[in-house]
């Protein structure tokens, strides 16, 4: 993003730049369906963006900018952006803005648009605060789980047994009657495959598939997380 040049619609090499104003809706052609949509504020007023970031300006007196933003980010809007973007070329295909401009959105009177946007602003702030608290709780639970795992694996379950130095700095002391071995002494074998080109959907029946990285989430093996080979 650059500050406003002397004139609008100026050129720099082969790239075009466009002046934006406060209230303009700006989104990335590549990542709009992933939520890369934002409303320009007074801070961005008088800046410019390249052609890679289309922007829409609400018609004065007919459309509230915040309501326009929510229209783009609601679930149906995300699906709409995805359908207009993917096509045969996949997620890397830029958004088809000409097709998007033909789509329809519900449009109540401006006073109701503002009321809806204000309501969503309040509720979104409340939900975001709850998410932040839950996220912090999950982080604390994750730390507790890691501490419990470390304690049980390196110290055992009986805190009263005699201890000895393991000789490994990150482990520290271990029960005196335990031994230390390298993985190669206790694992039968370790094999690593390669990553072939696969389809985007899972296998059905007795087809061959390749496991995805998510197949070992949270310590559980999930064979359904695969792609058709």
C-alpha positions as CSV (number, residue, x, y, z in Angstrom):
1,X,0.0,0.0,0.0
2,X,1.3,3.4,-0.9
3,X,0.3,7.0,-0.1
4,X,-1.8,8.9,-2.7
5,X,0.2,10.0,-5.8
6,X,-0.4,13.4,-7.4
7,X,-3.0,11.9,-9.8
8,X,-5.4,9.0,-9.7
9,X,-5.0,5.9,-11.9
10,X,-1.3,6.4,-12.3
11,X,1.2,3.9,-13.7
12,X,4.5,2.5,-12.4
13,X,6.1,0.3,-15.0
14,X,3.4,-2.2,-16.0
15,X,1.4,-1.9,-12.8
16,X,-1.7,0.2,-12.2
17,X,-2.5,1.9,-8.9
18,X,-5.8,3.0,-7.6
19,X,-6.8,5.5,-5.0
20,X,-8.9,4.3,-2.1
21,X,-11.0,6.1,0.4
22,X,-12.3,5.4,3.9
23,X,-15.2,2.9,3.7
24,X,-13.9,1.1,0.6
25,X,-14.0,-2.6,0.7
26,X,-10.7,-4.2,-0.3
27,X,-9.9,-7.8,-0.8
28,X,-7.1,-10.0,-2.3
29,X,-7.9,-11.6,-5.6
30,X,-6.0,-14.7,-4.5
31,X,-7.2,-15.2,-0.9
32,X,-10.7,-13.5,-0.7
33,X,-12.4,-16.8,0.0
34,X,-10.0,-17.3,3.0
35,X,-11.2,-14.1,4.7
36,X,-8.7,-11.6,3.2
37,X,-11.4,-8.9,3.1
38,X,-11.1,-5.6,4.9
39,X,-12.7,-2.2,5.2
40,X,-10.5,0.8,4.7
41,X,-10.5,3.2,7.6
42,X,-9.6,6.9,8.0
43,X,-6.0,5.8,8.4
44,X,-5.9,4.3,4.9
45,X,-7.8,7.3,3.3
46,X,-5.8,8.7,0.4
47,X,-3.6,5.6,-0.1
48,X,-3.5,3.5,-3.3
49,X,-3.5,-0.3,-4.0
50,X,-2.5,-2.3,-7.1
51,X,-4.8,-4.1,-9.5
52,X,-4.3,-7.3,-7.4
53,X,-6.5,-5.8,-4.7
54,X,-10.0,-5.0,-6.1
55,X,-12.0,-2.5,-4.1
56,X,-15.7,-1.6,-4.0
57,X,-17.2,1.7,-2.9
58,X,-20.7,1.8,-1.4
59,X,-23.2,4.0,-3.3
60,X,-23.8,7.0,-1.1
61,X,-27.3,6.8,0.6
62,X,-28.0,3.2,-0.6
63,X,-25.4,1.0,1.0
64,X,-23.6,1.0,4.4
65,X,-19.9,0.0,4.1
66,X,-20.0,-2.2,7.2
67,X,-23.0,-4.0,5.9
68,X,-21.2,-4.5,2.6
69,X,-18.3,-6.1,4.5
70,X,-20.5,-8.5,6.3
71,X,-22.2,-9.4,3.0
72,X,-18.8,-10.5,1.7
73,X,-17.7,-12.4,4.8
74,X,-20.9,-14.4,5.7
75,X,-20.8,-18.1,4.9
76,X,-22.7,-17.8,1.6
77,X,-20.5,-15.0,0.5
78,X,-17.4,-17.1,1.2
79,X,-18.8,-19.9,-0.9
80,X,-19.7,-17.4,-3.6
81,X,-16.1,-16.0,-3.7
82,X,-14.7,-19.6,-3.8
83,X,-17.0,-20.6,-6.7
84,X,-16.0,-17.6,-8.7
85,X,-12.4,-18.1,-8.0
86,X,-11.4,-21.7,-8.2
87,X,-12.6,-23.0,-11.5
88,X,-10.4,-25.6,-13.3
89,X,-7.2,-23.9,-12.2
90,X,-7.8,-24.4,-8.5
91,X,-7.2,-22.0,-5.6
92,X,-4.4,-20.1,-7.4
93,X,-6.8,-18.7,-10.0
94,X,-7.5,-15.0,-9.4
95,X,-11.0,-14.0,-8.4
96,X,-13.3,-13.3,-11.4
97,X,-14.5,-9.9,-10.4
98,X,-16.7,-9.4,-13.4
99,X,-18.7,-12.5,-12.4
100,X,-18.8,-11.4,-8.8
101,X,-20.3,-8.0,-9.8
102,X,-23.3,-9.8,-11.3
103,X,-24.1,-11.6,-8.0
104,X,-27.1,-10.4,-5.9
105,X,-27.1,-9.6,-2.2
106,X,-30.1,-8.8,0.2
107,X,-30.4,-5.1,0.5
108,X,-32.7,-3.6,3.3
109,X,-33.1,0.1,3.8
110,X,-29.9,1.9,4.9
111,X,-31.1,2.5,8.5
112,X,-31.6,-1.3,8.9
113,X,-28.2,-2.0,7.3
114,X,-26.6,0.2,9.9
115,X,-28.5,-1.5,12.7
116,X,-27.5,-4.9,11.4
117,X,-23.9,-3.9,11.1
118,X,-23.8,-2.4,14.6
119,X,-25.4,-5.5,16.0
120,X,-22.9,-7.8,14.3
121,X,-20.0,-5.5,15.5
122,X,-21.1,-5.9,19.1
123,X,-21.7,-9.7,18.8
124,X,-18.5,-10.2,16.9
125,X,-16.5,-8.4,19.6
126,X,-18.1,-10.5,22.3
127,X,-17.4,-13.8,20.4
128,X,-13.8,-12.7,19.7
129,X,-13.3,-12.1,23.4
130,X,-14.7,-15.5,24.2
131,X,-12.5,-17.1,21.6
132,X,-9.4,-15.4,23.0
133,X,-10.3,-16.7,26.5
134,X,-10.9,-20.2,25.2
135,X,-7.6,-20.1,23.2
136,X,-5.7,-19.1,26.3
137,X,-7.4,-22.0,28.3
138,X,-6.4,-24.4,25.5
139,X,-2.8,-23.1,25.7
140,X,-2.7,-23.7,29.4
141,X,-4.2,-27.2,29.1
142,X,-1.6,-27.9,26.4
143,X,1.2,-26.8,28.7
144,X,-0.2,-28.9,31.5
145,X,-0.5,-32.0,29.2
146,X,3.2,-31.5,28.1
147,X,4.3,-31.1,31.7
148,X,2.4,-34.3,32.8
149,X,3.9,-36.2,29.8
150,X,7.4,-35.0,30.6
151,X,7.0,-35.9,34.3
152,X,5.6,-39.4,33.7
153,X,8.1,-40.3,30.9
154,X,11.2,-39.0,32.5
155,X,10.5,-39.4,36.3
156,X,8.0,-42.3,36.5
157,X,4.9,-42.5,38.7
158,X,6.5,-42.9,42.1
159,X,8.1,-39.6,43.3
160,X,9.7,-41.4,46.3
161,X,12.1,-43.7,44.4
162,X,15.9,-42.9,44.3
163,X,17.0,-40.8,41.3
164,X,20.2,-40.6,39.3
165,X,21.6,-38.3,36.6
166,X,20.6,-39.5,33.2
167,X,23.5,-37.7,31.5
168,X,21.0,-36.0,29.1
169,X,20.6,-32.3,29.9
170,X,17.0,-31.9,28.8
171,X,15.9,-34.9,30.8
172,X,17.9,-34.4,34.0
173,X,17.4,-37.0,36.7
174,X,15.6,-40.4,36.1
175,X,14.8,-43.2,38.6
176,X,17.9,-45.0,39.7
177,X,16.8,-48.4,38.4
178,X,16.0,-47.1,34.8
179,X,18.4,-47.3,31.9
180,X,19.0,-44.9,28.9
181,X,19.0,-46.2,25.3
182,X,19.0,-44.6,21.9
183,X,16.0,-45.1,19.7
184,X,17.9,-47.4,17.3
185,X,18.4,-49.9,20.1
186,X,14.7,-50.2,20.8
187,X,12.9,-49.5,17.5
188,X,12.8,-52.4,15.0
189,X,13.0,-50.1,11.9
190,X,12.1,-46.6,10.6
191,X,11.1,-46.1,7.0
192,X,10.2,-42.9,5.1
193,X,8.3,-42.8,1.8
194,X,7.8,-40.1,-0.8
195,X,5.0,-37.8,-1.8
196,X,3.4,-38.7,-5.2
197,X,0.8,-36.5,-7.0
198,X,-2.7,-37.4,-5.6
199,X,-6.3,-36.4,-6.2
200,X,-8.1,-34.0,-3.9
201,X,-10.5,-36.6,-2.4
202,X,-10.2,-39.6,-0.2
203,X,-10.2,-43.2,-1.3
204,X,-13.4,-45.3,-1.6
205,X,-13.6,-49.1,-1.5
206,X,-10.3,-50.8,-2.2
207,X,-8.5,-47.9,-3.9
208,X,-4.9,-46.9,-3.1
209,X,-4.4,-43.7,-1.2
210,X,-1.6,-41.7,0.5
211,X,-1.9,-40.6,4.1
212,X,-2.0,-36.8,4.9
213,X,-0.1,-35.2,7.7
214,X,-3.3,-34.8,9.6
215,X,-3.6,-38.6,10.0
216,X,-1.7,-38.4,13.3
217,X,-3.5,-35.5,14.9
218,X,-3.6,-35.4,18.8
219,X,-1.8,-38.7,19.2
220,X,-4.4,-40.8,17.3
221,X,-4.0,-42.5,14.0
222,X,-6.8,-41.5,11.6
223,X,-6.5,-43.5,8.3
224,X,-9.5,-41.7,6.8
225,X,-7.2,-38.7,6.4
226,X,-5.9,-39.6,3.0
227,X,-5.9,-38.7,-0.7
228,X,-6.6,-41.0,-3.7
229,X,-3.5,-42.1,-5.5
